[in-house]
Amino acid sequence: MWITDSLWFEVAIVSMIYALGNILMGHFEEQTPKIKRVGKYILTILVVCNISYFFGRTIAMILLGSFIIPILYVHEYYLPKKKGINGWTGEPKSKYYEFRNWNKNIF
């Protein structure tokens, strides 16, 4: 029925993560250029597929899962404690836009 012994499995996993991320968190990237967002997605697929090909799927999935560590650090410690920005809501918006070096004149 399902064959998961090809690199398309890794592509599917990364694509699902990015799809969910864009649906749930895409509003935090509203002023990020589209080419940068697409490039990040393609780079992630290339890195995960190459690691899976050369070192095995287990290592690739462990690496993909380990990306949660810097995400938690930034959202739980760095943004709230160092920058005064809520790490999950991006509020206050003016500080978040300043942190991202975005145009704040939309307020």
C-alpha positions, -999 to 999 in steps of 0.1 A, spaced: 0 0 0 24 28 12 60 27 2 81 49 25 116 38 15 122 67 -9 132 103 -3 97 114 -12 88 105 24 112 132 37 98 157 12 63 149 24 73 153 61 91 186 55 62 198 33 36 190 60 56 208 87 59 239 64 23 238 55 11 237 91 37 264 100 24 287 73 -12 281 82 -7 286 119 22 311 121 23 327 86 10 360 99 43 365 117 60 365 83 38 390 66 66 414 55 92 387 47 99 385 10 83 355 -7 115 344 -23 132 341 11 103 320 24 104 297 -6 142 295 -5 141 285 32 117 257 23 138 244 -6 170 246 15 153 226 43 142 199 19 177 197 4 194 194 37 170 168 51 170 147 20 208 148 17 213 138 54 187 110 49 205 98 18 240 98 33 234 91 69 200 75 71 164 85 77 167 82 115 195 108 117 175 131 93 144 129 114 163 134 147 179 165 131 145 177 119 130 171 154 159 189 171 149 222 154 124 225 182 152 234 206 162 268 191 126 276 185 118 271 222 148 291 232 139 321 211 102 320 220 104 312 256 136 331 267 151 355 241 120 374 229 103 378 263 133 383 285 157 402 263 134 421 239 101 424 258 81 407 231 56 379 238 72 350 220 39 334 209 17 364 200 44 389 188 30 417 210 36 445 212 35 447 174 57 478 173 85 461 192 82 430 170 83 450 138 114 469 152 130 436 161 124 423 125 135 456 110 102 460 92 83 491 84 63 502 114 43 529 96 14 505 90 0 512 125 
